[in-house]
Amino acid sequence: MGSELLRAAVIGSGFVGPFHVDAVRRGGIGEVVIVAGSNRERTAAKAAGLGVRGTTNLDDIFDDATIDVVHVCTPNWSHVELATRALQAGKHVIVEKPLALTLEDARGLADLARQKQLHGLVAFTYRGYPMVRRARQLVADGELGGLRLVHGHYLQDWLSQETDYNWRLEPRAGASRAVADVGSHWFDTAQYITGSRITTVLADLATFLPVRQRPLQETEAFVEATGVREAVEIGSEDAATILVRFEDGARGAAVLSQVSPGRKNAFGLEIAGSDASLAWEQERPESLWIGTRDESRGLVRQPAPVRHGLQSLPSGHPEGWAEAMRDLLRDFYGAIVDGLPPAEAAEAGIYPTLDDGARAVALVEAVMESARTDAWATSA
Ligand code: SOE
């Protein structure tokens, strides 16, 4: 690989696909050459808007030997088939979370990438935030002391009304919704910052809207649907309250909801150690709160080190979600350009791997088991 850009394809042109295109471009070491979708007109319009080729024929991607990386940004039920085709075609793969609908399938993808010696990333976007990385470093440097409590929330309101609908509510999207969708971010980020795995969970799930008015036309996340609707029964959870235990002895709790009016993407984490606490809120991502018995202070983002020629904005110039995605993907593309073997990238924690994605799926399965049995469940 010389100095030329890595060539990428993005499959899926809904909410997140275009942000992957943006992130690759702004990361400066890749170029997206094609976007694929299921609907010819919608895909053509999205691709034209992004200034790339559009297609509804996936062979245009998997059979193109000049494509190095495939981004799978489609609904959950197609992740395994598309990621498998990409890896079989010798392409590195980026998959939106949740990685798969079952732990067996998730682990199968991780094993296939290992066998092919290809890089695989699961889009746990929030690891890309500089202050999440700073929090991880503070914990690793012992600034908090021994960890005791890890608690927080991930609260949204985009599904809080009976007329709100999205493919995530379809039975084929999986038995779990709020936990698989935003809980997977909370689990991964809590484990990333603490450096400790969640081992057991006690979960209570709630479906506050057991019947919804499904529009006959397809809709994207956060997009208000219009037109004729039909009443459908919903089995997946709107919200969850979960107790968690970590391998290092820390305890915690998470409140996950997609039906909390006024909360848009309110992902927050607080960690209490023996010496200090820290707290981070995704909707105020540029700062981190640190507290001890004697004082409390706020830390503000410092520009990340220049990597592959690109620099971050200076402090005081707010970076947000799109930059977190840019930095997450830049680390992945950088590992490929630098010729870092996938096993070494995984060992160094350069990016969230398919094994990290499988770990999140295992936690979702443990949550579902706990909710079924009304008892603690251990993550496989
Ligand atoms: C919807 O809950 C959603 O788009 C998630 O699927 C994303 O992973 C999250 O980052 C924002 O909200």
Residues whose N, C-alpha, C, O or C-beta is under 5 A from the ligand:
A	BS01	SOE	D181 A221
